[in-house]
Amino acid sequence: MQGMQAEAGKAGWSQRQADLMIALIAVAWGSSYLMMQVGLSAIPPFGMVALRFGIAFVAVALIFRRRLAGLTRDIVWRGAVLGFLLCVFFGLLMYGLKTTPASTAGFLTSAKVVIVPVIVSVWTRRAPSRATLLGIVVCTVGLALLTLNGPMSMGAGAALCLAGSAVYALQIVMTDRFSRREDALLLGICQLGFAAVFGAAFNLAFEGPALPQTPAEWGAVLGLALVCSAFGFAMQPVAQSRTTATHASLLFSLESVSSAVLSFVFLGEVMAPQCYLGCLLVLASVLLASLADGKPVEAKATGATAYSAGSHMGLGHSLAATRARAKRMLD
């Protein structure tokens, strides 16, 4: 519970504020697809992981250097687990993209929306609420309309993207668990550093080092490092400590909407008519998840409590009723 007290607790974040932060993170991650297109083909996948997360770690560690005194052995090993999962996810995704159409890869990567609640249900031995399941179905249909431009084929590259999505889903669930036990910000900083370390190790073992060659490439790397990684992955554990893994996975699906909108604004890419419907369905699924009358089921395994919007309001009503009964007893 230290992490909740350290960051989100200090700020007095409600779940709504945590959801807003996750939505902002999803928008930041959506911009990564634009930066990836700016002359980064010369950098191998794990080299890119090492470079972007290494720069992000240095930046965040310098900003929060006084907080690093609070590092513990548990935070370090849990950060290593999250960093390894991040490294593997990005490696699988980028290698999959070499032989898979971007539309297919985008949809398969978004499969985390379905995989996360499956992992959570197995972990907690409780099924998601009907409202959450409806949100997942609506989101999946929306993502298919938004990302798939033609028939989907399942080759080796697509299999790598799907495997990456499963790893990403596991990273979201593990972040949910770890962020309730440790200082969430330190956890986020550690995962950045370890993602860079594992990326460098895989790069040296399987690829060979390479650096950006042009100012445009360096600008894209710095954008990926500072906006998508330093902000996004450092704040992810902090925000997730105040919501549930399933709820977070639905909010992270806004990444696809953000990518489509930013591509339209900055690259002039015109979306097909079904893409607009897909965006609306994804947004509708997030609204359904926010209105779900959930219970604190996903935090059961750790002893922590995470509420959906409906249960959060229900908690307020319960506390008010308890205070009223206590006042009557005292009177």
C-alpha positions as a Markdown table, in Angstrom:
| # | Residue | x | y | z |
|---|---|---|---|---|
| 1 | Met | 0.0 | 0.0 | 0.0 |
| 2 | Gln | 3.0 | 2.3 | 0.1 |
| 3 | Gly | 2.7 | 3.3 | -3.5 |
| 4 | Met | -0.9 | 4.5 | -3.0 |
| 5 | Gln | 0.2 | 6.7 | -0.2 |
| 6 | Ala | 3.2 | 7.9 | -2.0 |
| 7 | Glu | 1.7 | 9.4 | -5.2 |
| 8 | Ala | -1.9 | 8.9 | -5.9 |
| 9 | Gly | -2.8 | 9.0 | -2.2 |
| 10 | Lys | -0.8 | 12.2 | -1.7 |
| 11 | Ala | -2.6 | 13.8 | -4.6 |
| 12 | Gly | -5.9 | 12.6 | -3.3 |
| 13 | Trp | -6.7 | 11.0 | -6.7 |
| 14 | Ser | -10.1 | 9.6 | -7.2 |
| 15 | Gln | -10.7 | 6.8 | -9.8 |
| 16 | Arg | -12.0 | 9.4 | -12.2 |
| 17 | Gln | -8.7 | 11.3 | -12.0 |
| 18 | Ala | -6.8 | 8.1 | -12.4 |
| 19 | Asp | -8.9 | 7.3 | -15.4 |
| 20 | Leu | -8.1 | 10.7 | -16.9 |
| 21 | Met | -4.4 | 10.1 | -16.4 |
| 22 | Ile | -4.6 | 6.7 | -18.1 |
| 23 | Ala | -6.5 | 8.3 | -21.0 |
| 24 | Leu | -3.7 | 10.9 | -21.3 |
| 25 | Ile | -1.1 | 8.1 | -21.3 |
| 26 | Ala | -3.1 | 6.3 | -24.1 |
| 27 | Val | -3.0 | 9.6 | -26.1 |
| 28 | Ala | 0.8 | 9.8 | -25.6 |
| 29 | Trp | 1.2 | 6.2 | -26.6 |
| 30 | Gly | -0.9 | 6.8 | -29.7 |
| 31 | Ser | 1.6 | 9.4 | -30.9 |
| 32 | Ser | 4.3 | 6.7 | -30.9 |
| 33 | Tyr | 3.1 | 5.3 | -34.2 |
| 34 | Leu | 3.8 | 8.7 | -35.8 |
| 35 | Met | 7.3 | 8.8 | -34.4 |
| 36 | Met | 8.0 | 5.3 | -35.4 |
| 37 | Gln | 7.4 | 6.3 | -39.1 |
| 38 | Val | 10.0 | 9.0 | -39.0 |
| 39 | Gly | 13.1 | 7.3 | -40.3 |
| 40 | Leu | 13.6 | 4.7 | -37.6 |
| 41 | Ser | 14.0 | 1.7 | -39.9 |
| 42 | Ala | 17.8 | 1.7 | -39.4 |
| 43 | Ile | 17.5 | 0.9 | -35.7 |
| 44 | Pro | 16.7 | -2.7 | -34.8 |
| 45 | Pro | 13.8 | -3.4 | -32.5 |
| 46 | Phe | 15.7 | -4.2 | -29.3 |
| 47 | Gly | 18.1 | -1.4 | -30.0 |
| 48 | Met | 15.1 | 0.9 | -30.1 |
| 49 | Val | 13.9 | -0.5 | -26.8 |
| 50 | Ala | 17.3 | 0.1 | -25.1 |
| 51 | Leu | 17.6 | 3.6 | -26.5 |
| 52 | Arg | 14.1 | 5.0 | -25.8 |
| 53 | Phe | 13.8 | 3.4 | -22.3 |
| 54 | Gly | 17.4 | 4.3 | -21.4 |
| 55 | Ile | 16.9 | 8.0 | -22.2 |
| 56 | Ala | 13.5 | 7.9 | -20.4 |
| 57 | Phe | 15.1 | 6.3 | -17.3 |
| 58 | Val | 17.8 | 8.9 | -17.0 |
| 59 | Ala | 15.3 | 11.8 | -17.4 |
| 60 | Val | 12.9 | 10.5 | -14.8 |
| 61 | Ala | 15.6 | 9.4 | -12.4 |
| 62 | Leu | 17.1 | 12.9 | -12.5 |
| 63 | Ile | 13.7 | 14.6 | -11.9 |
| 64 | Phe | 12.9 | 12.3 | -9.0 |
| 65 | Arg | 16.4 | 11.6 | -7.7 |
| 66 | Arg | 15.5 | 12.4 | -4.1 |
| 67 | Arg | 12.8 | 9.7 | -4.2 |
| 68 | Leu | 15.4 | 7.0 | -5.3 |
| 69 | Ala | 16.5 | 6.9 | -1.6 |
| 70 | Gly | 13.2 | 5.0 | -1.0 |
| 71 | Leu | 14.2 | 2.1 | -3.3 |
| 72 | Thr | 13.8 | -1.4 | -1.7 |
| 73 | Arg | 14.7 | -4.8 | -2.8 |
| 74 | Asp | 11.1 | -5.6 | -3.5 |
| 75 | Ile | 10.6 | -2.5 | -5.7 |
| 76 | Val | 13.7 | -3.4 | -7.7 |
| 77 | Trp | 12.8 | -7.0 | -8.4 |
| 78 | Arg | 9.2 | -6.1 | -9.2 |
| 79 | Gly | 10.4 | -3.3 | -11.5 |
| 80 | Ala | 12.7 | -5.9 | -13.2 |
| 81 | Val | 9.7 | -8.1 | -13.9 |
| 82 | Leu | 7.7 | -5.2 | -15.4 |
| 83 | Gly | 10.7 | -4.0 | -17.4 |
| 84 | Phe | 11.3 | -7.5 | -18.8 |
| 85 | Leu | 7.7 | -7.7 | -19.9 |
| 86 | Leu | 7.9 | -4.3 | -21.6 |
| 87 | Cys | 11.0 | -5.2 | -23.4 |
| 88 | Val | 9.6 | -8.5 | -24.7 |
| 89 | Phe | 6.3 | -6.9 | -25.7 |
| 90 | Phe | 8.0 | -4.2 | -27.8 |
| 91 | Gly | 10.5 | -6.7 | -29.3 |
| 92 | Leu | 7.7 | -9.1 | -30.4 |
| 93 | Leu | 5.6 | -6.2 | -31.7 |
| 94 | Met | 8.3 | -4.6 | -33.8 |
| 95 | Tyr | 9.6 | -7.9 | -35.2 |
| 96 | Gly | 5.9 | -8.8 | -36.0 |
| 97 | Leu | 5.5 | -5.6 | -37.9 |
| 98 | Lys | 8.2 | -6.5 | -40.3 |
| 99 | Thr | 6.0 | -9.2 | -42.0 |
| 100 | Thr | 2.5 | -8.1 | -40.9 |
| 101 | Pro | 0.3 | -5.3 | -42.2 |
| 102 | Ala | 0.1 | -2.4 | -39.8 |
| 103 | Ser | -3.7 | -2.8 | -39.6 |
| 104 | Thr | -3.5 | -6.5 | -38.6 |
| 105 | Ala | -0.7 | -5.8 | -36.1 |
| 106 | Gly | -2.7 | -2.9 | -34.6 |
| 107 | Phe | -5.8 | -5.1 | -34.1 |
| 108 | Leu | -3.9 | -8.0 | -32.7 |
| 109 | Thr | -2.0 | -5.8 | -30.3 |
| 110 | Ser | -5.3 | -4.4 | -29.1 |
| 111 | Ala | -6.4 | -7.9 | -28.2 |
| 112 | Lys | -5.1 | -7.1 | -24.7 |
| 113 | Val | -8.6 | -5.7 | -24.1 |
| 114 | Val | -9.9 | -9.3 | -24.1 |
| 115 | Ile | -6.8 | -11.0 | -22.6 |
| 116 | Val | -6.6 | -8.8 | -19.5 |
| 117 | Pro | -10.0 | -9.7 | -18.1 |
| 118 | Val | -9.3 | -13.4 | -18.9 |
| 119 | Ile | -6.1 | -13.3 | -16.8 |
| 120 | Val | -7.8 | -11.4 | -14.0 |
| 121 | Ser | -10.7 | -13.9 | -14.0 |
| 122 | Val | -8.4 | -16.8 | -13.7 |
| 123 | Trp | -6.3 | -15.0 | -11.0 |
| 124 | Thr | -9.3 | -14.0 | -8.9 |
| 125 | Arg | -11.6 | -16.9 | -9.8 |
| 126 | Arg | -14.4 | -14.4 | -10.5 |
| 127 | Ala | -15.9 | -13.4 | -13.8 |
| 128 | Pro | -16.1 | -9.7 | -14.9 |
| 129 | Ser | -19.5 | -8.0 | -14.5 |
| 130 | Arg | -21.9 | -8.1 | -17.4 |
| 131 | Ala | -21.5 | -4.4 | -18.0 |
| 132 | Thr | -17.7 | -4.9 | -18.3 |
| 133 | Leu | -18.1 | -7.9 | -20.6 |
| 134 | Leu | -20.4 | -5.8 | -22.8 |
| 135 | Gly | -17.8 | -3.0 | -22.8 |
| 136 | Ile | -15.1 | -5.5 | -23.9 |
| 137 | Val | -17.3 | -6.8 | -26.8 |
| 138 | Val | -18.2 | -3.3 | -28.0 |
| 139 | Cys | -14.5 | -2.3 | -27.7 |
| 140 | Thr | -13.3 | -5.3 | -29.7 |
| 141 | Val | -15.8 | -4.6 | -32.5 |
| 142 | Gly | -14.8 | -0.9 | -32.5 |
| 143 | Leu | -11.1 | -1.8 | -32.7 |
| 144 | Ala | -11.7 | -4.1 | -35.6 |
| 145 | Leu | -13.5 | -1.4 | -37.5 |
| 146 | Leu | -10.8 | 1.1 | -36.7 |
| 147 | Thr | -7.7 | -0.9 | -37.4 |
| 148 | Leu | -8.6 | -3.7 | -40.0 |
| 149 | Asn | -8.5 | -2.5 | -43.6 |
| 150 | Gly | -9.0 | -5.9 | -45.1 |
| 151 | Pro | -9.0 | -9.6 | -44.3 |
| 152 | Met | -6.7 | -10.6 | -41.5 |
| 153 | Ser | -4.1 | -13.3 | -42.1 |
| 154 | Met | -2.4 | -15.2 | -39.3 |
| 155 | Gly | 1.2 | -15.7 | -40.4 |
| 156 | Ala | 4.4 | -15.8 | -38.3 |
| 157 | Gly | 4.4 | -12.0 | -37.9 |
| 158 | Ala | 0.8 | -11.9 | -36.8 |
| 159 | Ala | 1.5 | -14.6 | -34.3 |
| 160 | Leu | 4.3 | -12.5 | -32.9 |
| 161 | Cys | 2.0 | -9.5 | -32.5 |
| 162 | Leu | -0.6 | -11.7 | -30.8 |
| 163 | Ala | 2.0 | -13.1 | -28.4 |
| 164 | Gly | 3.2 | -9.5 | -27.7 |
| 165 | Ser | -0.4 | -8.5 | -26.9 |
| 166 | Ala | -0.6 | -11.4 | -24.4 |
| 167 | Val | 2.7 | -10.2 | -22.8 |
| 168 | Tyr | 1.4 | -6.6 | -22.7 |
| 169 | Ala | -1.8 | -7.8 | -21.0 |
| 170 | Leu | 0.3 | -9.7 | -18.4 |
| 171 | Gln | 2.3 | -6.5 | -17.8 |
| 172 | Ile | -0.9 | -4.5 | -17.2 |
| 173 | Val | -2.1 | -7.1 | -14.7 |
| 174 | Met | 1.2 | -7.3 | -12.9 |
| 175 | Thr | 1.4 | -3.5 | -12.7 |
| 176 | Asp | -2.0 | -3.6 | -11.1 |
| 177 | Arg | -0.8 | -6.1 | -8.5 |
| 178 | Phe | 2.6 | -4.5 | -7.8 |
| 179 | Ser | 1.5 | -0.9 | -7.7 |
| 180 | Arg | -0.8 | -1.7 | -4.7 |
| 181 | Arg | 2.2 | -3.1 | -2.7 |
| 182 | Glu | 5.0 | -0.7 | -3.5 |
| 183 | Asp | 5.8 | 3.0 | -4.2 |
| 184 | Ala | 4.1 | 3.2 | -7.6 |
| 185 | Leu | 6.4 | 6.0 | -8.9 |
| 186 | Leu | 9.6 | 4.2 | -8.0 |
| 187 | Leu | 8.1 | 1.1 | -9.6 |
| 188 | Gly | 7.6 | 3.0 | -12.8 |
| 189 | Ile | 11.1 | 4.4 | -12.7 |
| 190 | Cys | 12.6 | 0.9 | -12.2 |
| 191 | Gln | 10.6 | -0.6 | -15.0 |
| 192 | Leu | 12.1 | 2.0 | -17.4 |
| 193 | Gly | 15.6 | 1.2 | -16.3 |
| 194 | Phe | 15.2 | -2.6 | -16.5 |
| 195 | Ala | 13.5 | -2.3 | -19.9 |
| 196 | Ala | 16.5 | -0.5 | -21.2 |
| 197 | Val | 18.9 | -3.1 | -19.6 |
| 198 | Phe | 17.1 | -6.1 | -21.1 |
| 199 | Gly | 16.7 | -4.3 | -24.5 |
| 200 | Ala | 20.5 | -3.6 | -24.6 |
| 201 | Ala | 21.2 | -7.3 | -23.6 |
| 202 | Phe | 19.0 | -8.7 | -26.4 |
| 203 | Asn | 20.3 | -6.1 | -28.9 |
| 204 | Leu | 23.9 | -7.2 | -28.2 |
| 205 | Ala | 23.0 | -10.9 | -28.3 |
| 206 | Phe | 20.8 | -10.9 | -31.4 |
| 207 | Glu | 21.1 | -7.7 | -33.4 |
| 208 | Gly | 24.1 | -5.4 | -33.0 |
| 209 | Pro | 24.1 | -1.8 | -31.8 |
| 210 | Ala | 23.0 | 1.1 | -34.0 |
| 211 | Leu | 22.2 | 4.8 | -33.4 |
| 212 | Pro | 19.9 | 7.3 | -35.3 |
| 213 | Gln | 21.7 | 8.9 | -38.2 |
| 214 | Thr | 19.7 | 12.1 | -38.9 |
| 215 | Pro | 18.2 | 14.9 | -36.8 |
| 216 | Ala | 14.7 | 13.7 | -37.6 |
| 217 | Glu | 15.5 | 10.3 | -36.3 |
| 218 | Trp | 17.0 | 11.7 | -33.1 |
| 219 | Gly | 13.9 | 13.9 | -32.7 |
| 220 | Ala | 11.7 | 10.9 | -33.0 |
| 221 | Val | 13.7 | 8.9 | -30.5 |
| 222 | Leu | 13.6 | 11.7 | -28.0 |
| 223 | Gly | 9.9 | 12.0 | -28.5 |
| 224 | Leu | 9.4 | 8.3 | -27.9 |
| 225 | Ala | 11.7 | 8.4 | -24.9 |
| 226 | Leu | 10.4 | 11.6 | -23.1 |
| 227 | Val | 6.7 | 11.6 | -24.1 |
| 228 | Cys | 5.7 | 8.0 | -24.6 |
| 229 | Ser | 8.1 | 6.3 | -22.2 |
| 230 | Ala | 9.2 | 8.8 | -19.5 |
| 231 | Phe | 5.7 | 10.1 | -19.0 |
| 232 | Gly | 3.6 | 7.1 | -20.0 |
| 233 | Phe | 5.4 | 4.2 | -18.4 |
| 234 | Ala | 6.5 | 6.1 | -15.3 |
| 235 | Met | 2.9 | 7.3 | -14.5 |
| 236 | Gln | 1.2 | 4.0 | -15.5 |
| 237 | Pro | 1.7 | 2.3 | -12.1 |
| 238 | Val | 0.7 | 5.4 | -10.3 |
| 239 | Ala | -2.6 | 5.7 | -12.2 |
| 240 | Gln | -3.3 | 1.9 | -12.1 |
| 241 | Ser | -3.0 | 1.9 | -8.3 |
| 242 | Arg | -6.3 | 3.7 | -8.2 |
| 243 | Thr | -8.3 | 1.6 | -10.7 |
| 244 | Thr | -8.6 | -2.0 | -11.9 |
| 245 | Ala | -6.7 | -3.9 | -14.5 |
| 246 | Thr | -9.7 | -4.6 | -16.7 |
| 247 | His | -10.8 | -0.9 | -16.5 |
| 248 | Ala | -7.3 | 0.2 | -17.4 |
| 249 | Ser | -7.1 | -2.1 | -20.4 |
| 250 | Leu | -10.3 | -0.6 | -21.8 |
| 251 | Leu | -8.9 | 2.9 | -21.3 |
| 252 | Phe | -5.7 | 2.0 | -23.0 |
| 253 | Ser | -7.7 | 1.1 | -26.1 |
| 254 | Leu | -8.0 | 4.8 | -26.6 |
| 255 | Glu | -4.4 | 4.5 | -27.9 |
| 256 | Ser | -5.8 | 3.3 | -31.2 |
| 257 | Val | -8.3 | 6.2 | -31.4 |
| 258 | Ser | -5.5 | 8.7 | -30.6 |
| 259 | Ser | -3.2 | 7.2 | -33.3 |
| 260 | Ala | -6.0 | 7.5 | -35.9 |
| 261 | Val | -6.8 | 11.1 | -35.0 |
| 262 | Leu | -3.1 | 12.2 | -34.9 |
| 263 | Ser | -2.4 | 10.5 | -38.2 |
| 264 | Phe | -5.3 | 12.5 | -39.7 |
| 265 | Val | -4.2 | 15.8 | -38.2 |
| 266 | Phe | -0.4 | 15.5 | -38.8 |
| 267 | Leu | -0.1 | 13.1 | -41.8 |
| 268 | Gly | -3.3 | 13.9 | -43.6 |
| 269 | Glu | -4.4 | 10.2 | -43.5 |
| 270 | Val | -8.1 | 10.1 | -44.2 |
| 271 | Met | -10.0 | 7.5 | -42.2 |
| 272 | Ala | -12.6 | 5.2 | -43.9 |
| 273 | Pro | -16.2 | 5.7 | -42.9 |
| 274 | Gln | -16.2 | 2.5 | -40.7 |
| 275 | Cys | -13.2 | 3.9 | -38.8 |
| 276 | Tyr | -15.3 | 6.8 | -37.4 |
| 277 | Leu | -17.9 | 4.2 | -36.2 |
| 278 | Gly | -15.0 | 2.2 | -34.7 |
| 279 | Cys | -13.8 | 5.3 | -32.7 |
| 280 | Leu | -17.3 | 5.9 | -31.4 |
| 281 | Leu | -17.6 | 2.3 | -30.3 |
| 282 | Val | -14.3 | 2.4 | -28.5 |
| 283 | Leu | -15.4 | 5.5 | -26.7 |
| 284 | Ala | -18.7 | 3.9 | -25.9 |
| 285 | Ser | -17.0 | 0.9 | -24.4 |
| 286 | Val | -15.0 | 3.1 | -22.1 |
| 287 | Leu | -18.2 | 4.8 | -21.0 |
| 288 | Leu | -19.8 | 1.4 | -20.3 |
| 289 | Ala | -16.8 | 0.4 | -18.2 |
| 290 | Ser | -17.1 | 3.6 | -16.2 |
| 291 | Leu | -20.8 | 3.0 | -15.5 |
| 292 | Ala | -20.3 | -0.6 | -14.6 |
| 293 | Asp | -21.6 | -1.5 | -11.2 |
| 294 | Gly | -18.4 | -3.4 | -10.4 |
| 295 | Lys | -17.1 | -4.7 | -7.1 |
| 296 | Pro | -13.5 | -4.7 | -5.8 |
| 297 | Val | -12.8 | -8.1 | -7.2 |
| 298 | Glu | -9.5 | -7.6 | -9.1 |
| 299 | Ala | -7.6 | -6.5 | -6.0 |
| 300 | Lys | -8.7 | -9.5 | -4.0 |
| 301 | Ala | -5.5 | -11.4 | -4.6 |
| 302 | Thr | -3.3 | -8.7 | -3.1 |
| 303 | Gly | -5.5 | -7.7 | -0.2 |
| 304 | Ala | -5.9 | -4.2 | -1.7 |
| 305 | Thr | -9.1 | -2.7 | -2.9 |
| 306 | Ala | -9.8 | -1.2 | -6.3 |
| 307 | Tyr | -13.2 | 0.1 | -7.3 |
| 308 | Ser | -15.0 | 0.9 | -10.5 |
| 309 | Ala | -16.9 | 4.1 | -10.7 |
| 310 | Gly | -20.1 | 2.6 | -9.6 |
| 311 | Ser | -18.7 | 0.9 | -6.6 |
| 312 | His | -16.6 | 4.0 | -5.7 |
| 313 | Met | -19.8 | 6.0 | -5.4 |
| 314 | Gly | -21.4 | 3.1 | -3.6 |
| 315 | Leu | -18.6 | 3.2 | -1.1 |
| 316 | Gly | -19.3 | 6.9 | -0.4 |
| 317 | His | -23.0 | 6.2 | 0.2 |
| 318 | Ser | -22.0 | 3.3 | 2.6 |
| 319 | Leu | -19.6 | 5.5 | 4.6 |
| 320 | Ala | -22.2 | 8.3 | 4.8 |
| 321 | Ala | -24.8 | 5.8 | 6.1 |
| 322 | Thr | -22.3 | 4.4 | 8.6 |
| 323 | Arg | -21.5 | 7.8 | 9.9 |
| 324 | Ala | -25.2 | 8.5 | 10.3 |
| 325 | Arg | -25.8 | 5.3 | 12.3 |
| 326 | Ala | -22.8 | 6.1 | 14.5 |
| 327 | Lys | -24.1 | 9.5 | 15.2 |
| 328 | Arg | -27.5 | 8.2 | 16.2 |
| 329 | Met | -25.8 | 5.7 | 18.6 |
| 330 | Leu | -23.8 | 8.5 | 20.2 |
| 331 | Asp | -26.9 | 10.6 | 20.5 |
